[in-house]
Amino acid sequence: MPTITGKSNAKLKEVRALKQRKARAETGLFVVEGIRHVAEAVEAGAPVEYLVYCPDTLTSPFGRELVQKQRERGLPVHATTPQVFETLSERENPTGLLAVVRQQRRALADLSPANLVWGVAVVAPQDPGNIGAIVRTVDAVGAQGLLLLDSGVDPYHPSAVRASLGSLFWVPVAAASFKDFVAWAQTHAYHVYGSSAHGAVPVKDVPSYQTPGILLLGSEREGLSPEQLAVCEQVVKLPMRGKATSLNLAVAAGVLLYDMLAKGGAG
């Protein structure tokens, strides 16, 4: 396939359009950039539509082999120039490889203790980068899913995809209303653990966590409301010994998930 040198090529115009949420929503596609991210998508069996790469920029032997193997398997591969690839990239120093992948959105009804023993639910998150970082931590601790409740954030936003570092292809992400989440958690007898600066139990004093379990977190700005705290069987708090009154959402999720892992949250 000849190298694409013009910026008006239809596939490249599609890649640029997918930087916008509207195009991602209309097409059901999103962009994954970087050798590791693309490799994770391929390894996970994600529905990759096509690859775009820059032969002059992609110097990694692993990356070149990845492209060649996908081409041999019949996946469309489009080569382009460094100047054109820069118009597609979200990075200052692109590695020269990206993939366009079909989104794999999950419904809450698809998840149960049979395939989600423990995971995280976040109410009304705002920052896609935090979502990606939480997905990566969920993957790291061996949990099985992330639920976005009453959320307007797009888990396929470039910042979320980048922050997940490929874990997005291994961790199911589902969106639902908080009301539906409560009904789902009750139906499947999930133990719901909340976090709040006003939590009654310091995290160090929690003896154990039971499964199936869900860590419920509030938004970056508001935290959990009284109504949301009411569905938790236990609310824990993290120690704040300096002047800071709260932690970044993704950081708090990481601390709490590793505490759950250490105290039985993995089942």
C-alpha positions as CSV (number, residue, x, y, z in Angstrom):
1,M,0.0,0.0,0.0
2,P,1.5,3.4,-1.0
3,T,2.5,5.9,1.6
4,I,-0.1,8.6,2.2
5,T,1.4,12.0,1.7
6,G,-1.8,14.1,1.7
7,K,-3.6,15.3,4.7
8,S,-7.0,15.0,3.0
9,N,-7.0,11.2,2.9
10,A,-10.3,9.9,4.2
11,K,-8.8,7.6,6.8
12,L,-6.5,10.3,8.2
13,K,-9.4,12.8,8.3
14,E,-11.3,10.2,10.4
15,V,-8.4,9.8,12.8
16,R,-8.3,13.6,13.3
17,A,-12.1,13.8,13.7
18,L,-11.9,11.1,16.5
19,K,-10.1,13.6,18.7
20,Q,-13.6,15.0,19.2
21,R,-16.2,13.3,21.4
22,K,-19.0,13.8,18.8
23,A,-17.1,11.8,16.2
24,R,-16.3,9.0,18.8
25,A,-20.0,8.8,19.8
26,E,-21.2,8.8,16.2
27,T,-18.8,6.2,14.9
28,G,-18.2,4.0,17.9
29,L,-14.5,4.3,17.3
30,F,-11.5,5.8,19.2
31,V,-7.8,6.2,18.7
32,V,-5.0,4.4,20.5
33,E,-1.6,5.9,20.1
34,G,1.8,4.5,21.0
35,I,3.6,1.1,20.6
36,R,2.6,-0.3,24.1
37,H,-1.0,0.8,23.8
38,V,-1.4,-0.7,20.4
39,A,0.3,-3.9,21.4
40,E,-2.1,-4.2,24.4
41,A,-5.1,-3.8,22.1
42,V,-3.8,-6.5,19.8
43,E,-2.9,-8.9,22.6
44,A,-6.3,-8.4,24.2
45,G,-8.1,-9.2,21.0
46,A,-9.7,-5.7,20.8
47,P,-11.6,-5.0,17.6
48,V,-8.9,-3.0,15.8
49,E,-10.2,-1.5,12.6
50,Y,-6.8,-0.3,11.1
51,L,-3.3,0.9,11.9
52,V,-1.6,4.1,10.8
53,Y,2.2,4.3,11.1
54,C,5.1,6.4,10.0
55,P,8.0,4.2,8.7
56,D,10.5,7.1,9.2
57,T,9.4,7.6,12.9
58,L,8.6,4.0,14.0
59,T,12.2,2.8,14.7
60,S,11.4,0.3,17.4
61,P,12.0,-3.3,16.1
62,F,9.1,-4.5,18.3
63,G,6.8,-1.8,16.8
64,R,7.8,-2.6,13.2
65,E,7.3,-6.3,13.8
66,L,3.9,-5.6,15.3
67,V,2.9,-3.7,12.2
68,Q,4.2,-6.4,9.9
69,K,2.3,-9.2,11.7
70,Q,-0.9,-7.3,11.6
71,R,-0.5,-6.6,7.9
72,E,0.2,-10.3,7.3
73,R,-3.1,-11.1,9.2
74,G,-5.0,-8.9,6.8
75,L,-5.5,-5.9,9.0
76,P,-5.5,-2.6,6.9
77,V,-2.3,-0.7,7.5
78,H,-1.7,2.8,6.3
79,A,1.7,4.3,6.0
80,T,2.3,8.1,6.1
81,T,5.0,10.7,6.4
82,P,6.3,12.3,9.6
83,Q,4.7,15.6,8.7
84,V,1.3,14.0,8.1
85,F,1.6,11.8,11.2
86,E,2.2,14.8,13.4
87,T,-1.2,16.1,12.4
88,L,-2.8,12.9,13.8
89,S,-0.7,12.6,17.0
90,E,-1.6,13.8,20.5
91,R,2.0,13.6,21.5
92,E,4.9,16.0,21.3
93,N,7.3,13.3,20.1
94,P,5.1,10.6,18.5
95,T,6.5,7.1,18.2
96,G,4.9,6.7,14.8
97,L,2.1,4.2,15.5
98,L,-1.6,4.4,16.2
99,A,-4.7,2.2,15.9
100,V,-8.3,3.0,15.3
101,V,-10.3,0.6,17.6
102,R,-14.0,0.0,18.0
103,Q,-15.4,0.8,21.4
104,Q,-16.4,-2.1,23.7
105,R,-19.0,-0.6,26.0
106,R,-20.5,-2.8,28.6
107,A,-23.9,-2.7,30.2
108,L,-24.4,-3.1,33.9
109,A,-26.6,-6.2,33.1
110,D,-23.5,-7.9,31.6
111,L,-21.7,-7.8,35.0
112,S,-22.3,-9.9,38.1
113,P,-20.2,-11.7,40.8
114,A,-19.5,-14.4,38.2
115,N,-17.3,-12.0,36.2
116,L,-16.8,-9.0,38.6
117,V,-15.8,-10.2,42.0
118,W,-14.6,-6.8,43.0
119,G,-14.3,-3.4,41.3
120,V,-14.8,0.3,41.5
121,A,-17.8,2.6,41.0
122,V,-17.4,6.3,40.6
123,V,-20.2,8.8,40.8
124,A,-20.2,11.7,38.4
125,P,-16.4,11.8,37.7
126,Q,-15.2,14.8,35.7
127,D,-11.6,14.2,34.6
128,P,-11.0,11.5,31.9
129,G,-7.3,11.3,33.0
130,N,-8.5,10.1,36.4
131,I,-10.7,7.5,34.8
132,G,-7.8,6.1,32.8
133,A,-5.6,6.0,35.9
134,I,-8.2,4.2,37.9
135,V,-8.7,1.7,35.1
136,R,-4.9,1.0,35.2
137,T,-5.0,0.5,39.0
138,V,-8.1,-1.7,38.8
139,D,-6.1,-3.9,36.3
140,A,-3.0,-3.8,38.5
141,V,-4.7,-5.1,41.6
142,G,-6.6,-7.8,39.7
143,A,-10.1,-6.3,40.1
144,Q,-12.5,-6.8,37.3
145,G,-14.3,-3.6,36.4
146,L,-15.1,0.1,36.6
147,L,-18.6,1.5,36.8
148,L,-19.2,5.1,35.8
149,L,-22.4,6.3,37.5
150,D,-24.3,9.4,36.5
151,S,-21.2,10.2,34.5
152,G,-20.7,12.5,31.5
153,V,-17.0,11.6,31.2
154,D,-15.9,9.7,28.1
155,P,-13.7,6.6,29.0
156,Y,-12.5,6.7,25.3
157,H,-11.2,10.3,25.6
158,P,-7.6,10.5,24.5
159,S,-6.5,11.4,28.1
160,A,-8.3,8.4,29.5
161,V,-6.9,6.1,26.9
162,R,-3.4,7.4,27.4
163,A,-3.6,7.2,31.3
164,S,-4.9,3.6,31.2
165,L,-1.6,2.6,29.5
166,G,-3.4,-0.3,27.7
167,S,-5.4,-1.5,30.7
168,L,-8.6,-0.2,29.1
169,F,-8.5,-3.3,26.9
170,W,-8.5,-5.7,29.9
171,V,-10.9,-4.0,32.3
172,P,-14.7,-3.8,31.6
173,V,-16.0,-0.3,31.9
174,A,-19.8,0.2,32.2
175,A,-22.0,3.3,32.5
176,A,-25.2,3.4,34.5
177,S,-27.3,5.6,36.7
178,F,-26.7,5.6,40.4
179,K,-30.3,4.3,40.9
180,D,-29.7,1.3,38.6
181,F,-26.4,0.7,40.3
182,V,-28.1,0.4,43.7
183,A,-30.6,-2.0,42.4
184,W,-27.9,-4.1,40.7
185,A,-25.7,-4.2,43.8
186,Q,-28.7,-5.3,46.0
187,T,-29.7,-8.0,43.5
188,H,-26.3,-9.5,43.4
189,A,-25.6,-9.0,47.2
190,Y,-22.5,-6.8,46.7
191,H,-20.8,-5.4,49.7
192,V,-20.4,-1.6,49.0
193,Y,-17.6,0.2,50.6
194,G,-17.6,4.0,50.4
195,S,-14.9,6.6,51.1
196,S,-15.3,10.0,52.6
197,A,-13.3,12.5,54.6
198,H,-16.0,12.2,57.2
199,G,-15.9,8.4,57.2
200,A,-16.4,6.7,60.5
201,V,-13.6,4.2,60.2
202,P,-10.0,5.1,59.5
203,V,-8.7,2.8,56.7
204,K,-6.1,1.3,59.0
205,D,-8.8,0.1,61.3
206,V,-10.8,-1.8,58.7
207,P,-10.1,-5.5,59.5
208,S,-11.2,-7.0,56.2
209,Y,-13.3,-6.5,53.1
210,Q,-15.8,-9.0,51.8
211,T,-16.6,-10.1,48.3
212,P,-18.3,-9.6,46.0
213,G,-17.4,-6.0,46.7
214,I,-17.5,-2.6,45.2
215,L,-15.5,0.5,46.2
216,L,-17.8,3.5,45.8
217,L,-16.1,6.9,45.2
218,G,-17.6,10.3,44.7
219,S,-16.7,12.9,42.1
220,E,-13.5,15.0,42.3
221,R,-15.4,18.0,43.6
222,E,-18.3,16.8,45.6
223,G,-17.4,13.4,47.0
224,L,-20.3,11.1,48.0
225,S,-23.6,12.6,49.0
226,P,-25.6,11.5,52.1
227,E,-27.8,9.5,49.8
228,Q,-24.9,7.7,48.2
229,L,-23.2,7.1,51.6
230,A,-26.4,5.5,52.8
231,V,-26.0,2.6,50.4
232,C,-22.5,1.7,51.8
233,E,-22.2,-0.9,54.5
234,Q,-19.0,0.8,55.6
235,V,-17.5,4.2,55.0
236,V,-13.8,4.6,55.4
237,K,-11.5,7.6,55.5
238,L,-7.9,8.1,54.7
239,P,-5.6,10.0,57.1
240,M,-4.9,13.6,56.3
241,R,-1.9,14.8,58.4
242,G,-0.8,17.8,56.4
243,K,-2.6,20.8,55.2
244,A,-4.3,18.9,52.3
245,T,-7.9,18.0,52.9
246,S,-8.3,15.5,50.1
247,L,-6.5,13.4,47.6
248,N,-6.7,13.2,43.9
249,L,-9.5,10.8,42.9
250,A,-7.2,8.3,41.2
251,V,-4.7,8.4,44.0
252,A,-7.4,7.8,46.6
253,A,-8.7,4.9,44.5
254,G,-5.2,3.4,44.3
255,V,-4.6,3.5,48.1
256,L,-8.0,2.0,48.8
257,L,-7.8,-0.7,46.2
258,Y,-4.5,-1.9,47.5
259,D,-5.9,-1.9,51.1
260,M,-8.8,-4.0,49.8
261,L,-6.3,-6.3,48.1
262,A,-4.3,-6.7,51.3
263,K,-7.4,-7.3,53.4
264,G,-9.3,-9.8,51.4
265,G,-11.0,-7.7,48.7
266,A,-9.8,-10.0,46.0
267,G,-11.7,-12.9,47.5
